[in-house]
Amino acid sequence: MSVEAVSYDLPMSASITEHRMKIAEARNILGEVIARARFAGDATVLINRKKPAAVVVSYEFYEQATEALGLERVEVPDPSTDD
């Protein structure tokens, strides 16, 4: 197993604002959590049983991160649409 260095082409002073909250709390203000990610570029770490479980980030950040990591994104069809 080899480990490769990943360059994000960000200046050393680049930072992201990170909020932390329990999943139940985030569920109650989901619109706000999404707006923070989408418009302010903030990340929200969702906590489950005192441990980080997931992160809500903007779609732009997600695209950049998957590209930088060389990950292939495979879209799963929405089962509610029968096209």
OpenMM code with the backbone's topology and positions (N, CA, C; nanometers):
from openmm import Vec3, app, unit

residues = "MET SER VAL GLU ALA VAL SER TYR ASP LEU PRO MET SER ALA SER ILE THR GLU HIS ARG MET LYS ILE ALA GLU ALA ARG ASN ILE LEU GLY GLU VAL ILE ALA ARG ALA ARG PHE ALA GLY ASP ALA THR VAL LEU ILE ASN ARG LYS LYS PRO ALA ALA VAL VAL VAL SER TYR GLU PHE TYR GLU GLN ALA THR GLU ALA LEU GLY LEU GLU ARG VAL GLU VAL PRO ASP PRO SER THR ASP ASP".split()
positions = [
    Vec3(0.0845, -0.1179, 0.0000),
    Vec3(0.0000, 0.0000, 0.0000),
    Vec3(0.0884, 0.1234, 0.0000),
    Vec3(0.0624, 0.2132, -0.0955),
    Vec3(0.1416, 0.3350, -0.1021),
    Vec3(0.0550, 0.4548, -0.0698),
    Vec3(0.1186, 0.5560, -0.0182),
    Vec3(0.0492, 0.6795, 0.0156),
    Vec3(0.1047, 0.7891, -0.0726),
    Vec3(0.0152, 0.8615, -0.1399),
    Vec3(0.0569, 0.9690, -0.2278),
    Vec3(0.0273, 1.1032, -0.1635),
    Vec3(0.1130, 1.1991, -0.1872),
    Vec3(0.0893, 1.3349, -0.1384),
    Vec3(-0.0173, 1.4000, -0.2257),
    Vec3(-0.1040, 1.4769, -0.1645),
    Vec3(-0.2105, 1.5458, -0.2364),
    Vec3(-0.1898, 1.6953, -0.2228),
    Vec3(-0.1889, 1.7653, -0.3347),
    Vec3(-0.1768, 1.9098, -0.3332),
    Vec3(-0.3114, 1.9715, -0.3630),
    Vec3(-0.3574, 2.0594, -0.2764),
    Vec3(-0.4850, 2.1253, -0.2964),
    Vec3(-0.4676, 2.2637, -0.3567),
    Vec3(-0.3471, 2.3024, -0.3874),
    Vec3(-0.3172, 2.4328, -0.4469),
    Vec3(-0.3800, 2.5480, -0.3697),
    Vec3(-0.3771, 2.5403, -0.2388),
    Vec3(-0.4280, 2.6464, -0.1538),
    Vec3(-0.3120, 2.7128, -0.0817),
    Vec3(-0.3189, 2.8437, -0.0644),
    Vec3(-0.2134, 2.9087, 0.0124),
    Vec3(-0.2171, 2.8608, 0.1575),
    Vec3(-0.1042, 2.8672, 0.2245),
    Vec3(-0.0958, 2.8205, 0.3627),
    Vec3(-0.1926, 2.8944, 0.4547),
    Vec3(-0.2313, 3.0160, 0.4167),
    Vec3(-0.3214, 3.0930, 0.5023),
    Vec3(-0.4673, 3.0611, 0.4758),
    Vec3(-0.4974, 2.9742, 0.3790),
    Vec3(-0.6351, 2.9393, 0.3487),
    Vec3(-0.6970, 2.8657, 0.4669),
    Vec3(-0.8223, 2.8958, 0.4931),
    Vec3(-0.8909, 2.8278, 0.6035),
    Vec3(-1.0379, 2.8134, 0.5687),
    Vec3(-1.1043, 2.7288, 0.6427),
    Vec3(-1.2474, 2.7082, 0.6268),
    Vec3(-1.3108, 2.7169, 0.7648),
    Vec3(-1.4231, 2.7867, 0.7726),
    Vec3(-1.4940, 2.7960, 0.8998),
    Vec3(-1.5676, 2.6654, 0.9226),
    Vec3(-1.5506, 2.6089, 1.0408),
    Vec3(-1.6093, 2.4786, 1.0712),
    Vec3(-1.7026, 2.4897, 1.1907),
    Vec3(-1.8276, 2.4528, 1.1678),
    Vec3(-1.9264, 2.4464, 1.2756),
    Vec3(-1.9393, 2.3001, 1.3165),
    Vec3(-1.9748, 2.2752, 1.4419),
    Vec3(-1.9938, 2.1386, 1.4891),
    Vec3(-2.1286, 2.1316, 1.5603),
    Vec3(-2.2080, 2.0299, 1.5278),
    Vec3(-2.3351, 2.0139, 1.5972),
    Vec3(-2.3850, 1.8710, 1.5866),
    Vec3(-2.4691, 1.8367, 1.6824),
    Vec3(-2.5295, 1.7040, 1.6819),
    Vec3(-2.6217, 1.6921, 1.5607),
    Vec3(-2.6335, 1.5704, 1.5101),
    Vec3(-2.7178, 1.5465, 1.3934),
    Vec3(-2.8602, 1.5930, 1.4188),
    Vec3(-2.9152, 1.5649, 1.5364),
    Vec3(-3.0527, 1.6055, 1.5680),
    Vec3(-3.0678, 1.7569, 1.5630),
    Vec3(-2.9675, 1.8310, 1.6100),
    Vec3(-2.9726, 1.9773, 1.6052),
    Vec3(-2.9669, 2.0255, 1.4602),
    Vec3(-2.8802, 1.9649, 1.3806),
    Vec3(-2.8662, 2.0042, 1.2408),
    Vec3(-2.9948, 1.9768, 1.1636),
    Vec3(-3.0617, 1.8693, 1.1970),
    Vec3(-3.1873, 1.8350, 1.1302),
    Vec3(-3.2899, 1.9457, 1.1498),
    Vec3(-3.2906, 2.0060, 1.2681),
    Vec3(-3.3874, 2.1113, 1.2992),
    Vec3(-3.3601, 2.2414, 1.2239),
    Vec3(-3.2360, 2.2628, 1.1829),
    Vec3(-3.2004, 2.3857, 1.1097),
    Vec3(-3.1278, 2.3506, 0.9804),
    Vec3(-3.1742, 2.2461, 0.9128),
    Vec3(-3.1061, 2.1965, 0.7937),
    Vec3(-3.0903, 2.3042, 0.6870),
    Vec3(-3.1914, 2.3864, 0.6680),
    Vec3(-3.1817, 2.4945, 0.5698),
    Vec3(-3.0663, 2.5883, 0.6001),
    Vec3(-3.0472, 2.6204, 0.7283),
    Vec3(-2.9369, 2.7078, 0.7691),
    Vec3(-2.8024, 2.6398, 0.7462),
    Vec3(-2.7940, 2.5119, 0.7787),
    Vec3(-2.6691, 2.4369, 0.7597),
    Vec3(-2.6317, 2.4357, 0.6115),
    Vec3(-2.7303, 2.4114, 0.5252),
    Vec3(-2.7056, 2.4087, 0.3812),
    Vec3(-2.6663, 2.5478, 0.3314),
    Vec3(-2.7343, 2.6511, 0.3789),
    Vec3(-2.7016, 2.7885, 0.3372),
    Vec3(-2.5603, 2.8264, 0.3782),
    Vec3(-2.5178, 2.7856, 0.4976),
    Vec3(-2.3800, 2.8131, 0.5414),
    Vec3(-2.2800, 2.7522, 0.4440),
    Vec3(-2.3064, 2.6278, 0.4052),
    Vec3(-2.2151, 2.5595, 0.3133),
    Vec3(-2.2195, 2.6239, 0.1758),
    Vec3(-2.3388, 2.6467, 0.1272),
    Vec3(-2.3574, 2.6942, -0.0100),
    Vec3(-2.3121, 2.8380, -0.0319),
    Vec3(-2.3494, 2.9271, 0.0587),
    Vec3(-2.3244, 3.0691, 0.0361),
    Vec3(-2.2022, 3.1234, 0.1099),
    Vec3(-2.1711, 3.0678, 0.2275),
    Vec3(-2.0569, 3.1176, 0.3048),
    Vec3(-1.9334, 3.0283, 0.2910),
    Vec3(-1.9517, 2.9079, 0.2359),
    Vec3(-1.8387, 2.8171, 0.2219),
    Vec3(-1.7980, 2.7506, 0.3522),
    Vec3(-1.8863, 2.7575, 0.4533),
    Vec3(-1.8567, 2.6966, 0.5832),
    Vec3(-1.8856, 2.5471, 0.5809),
    Vec3(-1.8135, 2.4722, 0.6609),
    Vec3(-1.8382, 2.3290, 0.6779),
    Vec3(-1.9094, 2.3080, 0.8113),
    Vec3(-1.9975, 2.2092, 0.8158),
    Vec3(-2.0616, 2.1716, 0.9416),
    Vec3(-2.0321, 2.0247, 0.9666),
    Vec3(-1.9635, 1.9969, 1.0771),
    Vec3(-1.9323, 1.8601, 1.1162),
    Vec3(-2.0503, 1.8090, 1.1987),
    Vec3(-2.1095, 1.6987, 1.1536),
    Vec3(-2.2231, 1.6402, 1.2237),
    Vec3(-2.1728, 1.5369, 1.3237),
    Vec3(-2.2169, 1.5519, 1.4478),
    Vec3(-2.1684, 1.4679, 1.5575),
    Vec3(-2.2746, 1.3649, 1.5945),
    Vec3(-2.2321, 1.2399, 1.6076),
    Vec3(-2.3194, 1.1319, 1.6519),
    Vec3(-2.2492, 1.0574, 1.7641),
    Vec3(-2.3118, 1.0578, 1.8799),
    Vec3(-2.2542, 0.9917, 1.9985),
    Vec3(-2.1143, 1.0434, 2.0291),
    Vec3(-2.1002, 1.1753, 2.0235),
    Vec3(-1.9774, 1.2480, 2.0575),
    Vec3(-1.8624, 1.2262, 1.9591),
    Vec3(-1.8929, 1.1675, 1.8423),
    Vec3(-1.7888, 1.1443, 1.7422),
    Vec3(-1.8327, 1.2048, 1.6089),
    Vec3(-1.7382, 1.2614, 1.5327),
    Vec3(-1.7721, 1.3129, 1.4003),
    Vec3(-1.8269, 1.2006, 1.3124),
    Vec3(-1.9403, 1.2265, 1.2464),
    Vec3(-2.0034, 1.1236, 1.1634),
    Vec3(-2.0043, 1.1610, 1.0156),
    Vec3(-2.0180, 1.2899, 0.9857),
    Vec3(-2.0246, 1.3357, 0.8467),
    Vec3(-1.9985, 1.4854, 0.8443),
    Vec3(-1.9800, 1.5380, 0.7236),
    Vec3(-1.9556, 1.6814, 0.7078),
    Vec3(-2.0434, 1.7338, 0.5946),
    Vec3(-2.1082, 1.8469, 0.6183),
    Vec3(-2.1849, 1.9149, 0.5133),
    Vec3(-2.0958, 2.0262, 0.4588),
    Vec3(-2.0657, 2.0179, 0.3291),
    Vec3(-1.9838, 2.1189, 0.2616),
    Vec3(-2.0553, 2.1584, 0.1332),
    Vec3(-2.0098, 2.2641, 0.0707),
    Vec3(-2.0709, 2.3071, -0.0551),
    Vec3(-2.0410, 2.2053, -0.1647),
    Vec3(-2.1261, 2.2056, -0.2666),
    Vec3(-2.1037, 2.1156, -0.3794),
    Vec3(-1.9734, 2.1505, -0.4500),
    Vec3(-1.9425, 2.2791, -0.4588),
    Vec3(-1.8178, 2.3230, -0.5213),
    Vec3(-1.6968, 2.2644, -0.4470),
    Vec3(-1.6999, 2.2695, -0.3134),
    Vec3(-1.5904, 2.2140, -0.2343),
    Vec3(-1.5797, 2.0632, -0.2573),
    Vec3(-1.6941, 1.9959, -0.2585),
    Vec3(-1.6982, 1.8512, -0.2824),
    Vec3(-1.6373, 1.8171, -0.4179),
    Vec3(-1.6750, 1.8916, -0.5224),
    Vec3(-1.6192, 1.8685, -0.6556),
    Vec3(-1.4675, 1.8846, -0.6558),
    Vec3(-1.4194, 1.9927, -0.5943),
    Vec3(-1.2756, 2.0189, -0.5902),
    Vec3(-1.2015, 1.9115, -0.5117),
    Vec3(-1.2597, 1.8676, -0.4014),
    Vec3(-1.1944, 1.7663, -0.3178),
    Vec3(-1.1860, 1.6321, -0.3891),
    Vec3(-1.2950, 1.5902, -0.4538),
    Vec3(-1.2909, 1.4619, -0.5234),
    Vec3(-1.1941, 1.4659, -0.6414),
    Vec3(-1.1897, 1.5800, -0.7096),
    Vec3(-1.0954, 1.5938, -0.8209),
    Vec3(-0.9512, 1.5900, -0.7706),
    Vec3(-0.9239, 1.6640, -0.6632),
    Vec3(-0.7880, 1.6684, -0.6074),
    Vec3(-0.7429, 1.5312, -0.5593),
    Vec3(-0.8359, 1.4526, -0.5098),
    Vec3(-0.8022, 1.3189, -0.4604),
    Vec3(-0.8032, 1.2139, -0.5714),
    Vec3(-0.8451, 1.2544, -0.6907),
    Vec3(-0.8479, 1.1611, -0.8031),
    Vec3(-0.9569, 1.0569, -0.7910),
    Vec3(-1.0677, 1.0931, -0.7251),
    Vec3(-1.1775, 0.9984, -0.7059),
    Vec3(-1.2772, 1.0081, -0.8206),
    Vec3(-1.3236, 0.8930, -0.8667),
    Vec3(-1.4286, 0.8911, -0.9674),
    Vec3(-1.5633, 0.8957, -0.8957),
    Vec3(-1.6483, 0.9869, -0.9376),
    Vec3(-1.7817, 0.9973, -0.8772),
    Vec3(-1.8794, 0.9189, -0.9638),
    Vec3(-1.9522, 0.8269, -0.9029),
    Vec3(-2.0496, 0.7445, -0.9736),
    Vec3(-2.1876, 0.7821, -0.9215),
    Vec3(-2.2698, 0.8388, -1.0096),
    Vec3(-2.4028, 0.8843, -0.9688),
    Vec3(-2.4990, 0.7672, -0.9599),
    Vec3(-2.5728, 0.7609, -0.8505),
    Vec3(-2.6749, 0.6588, -0.8310),
    Vec3(-2.8080, 0.7211, -0.8717),
    Vec3(-2.8821, 0.6554, -0.9615),
    Vec3(-3.0101, 0.7121, -1.0052),
    Vec3(-3.1084, 0.7281, -0.8899),
    Vec3(-3.1896, 0.8337, -0.8992),
    Vec3(-3.2927, 0.8610, -0.7997),
    Vec3(-3.4072, 0.7621, -0.8224),
    Vec3(-3.4364, 0.6756, -0.7245),
    Vec3(-3.5406, 0.5740, -0.7448),
    Vec3(-3.6815, 0.6339, -0.7554),
    Vec3(-3.6993, 0.7585, -0.7146),
    Vec3(-3.8335, 0.8183, -0.7199),
    Vec3(-3.8691, 0.8679, -0.8587),
    Vec3(-3.7701, 0.8702, -0.9497),
    Vec3(-3.7988, 0.9117, -1.0872),
    Vec3(-3.7867, 0.7899, -1.1784),
    Vec3(-3.8962, 0.7528, -1.2401),
    Vec3(-3.8960, 0.6382, -1.3324),
    Vec3(-3.8901, 0.6879, -1.4755),
    Vec3(-3.7698, 0.7202, -1.5200),
    Vec3(-3.7532, 0.7684, -1.6582),
    Vec3(-3.7227, 0.6529, -1.7499),
] * unit.nanometer
topology = app.Topology()
chain = topology.addChain("A")
for resn in residues:
    res = topology.addResidue(resn, chain)
    for name in ("N", "CA", "C"):
        topology.addAtom(name, app.Element.getBySymbol(name[0]), res)
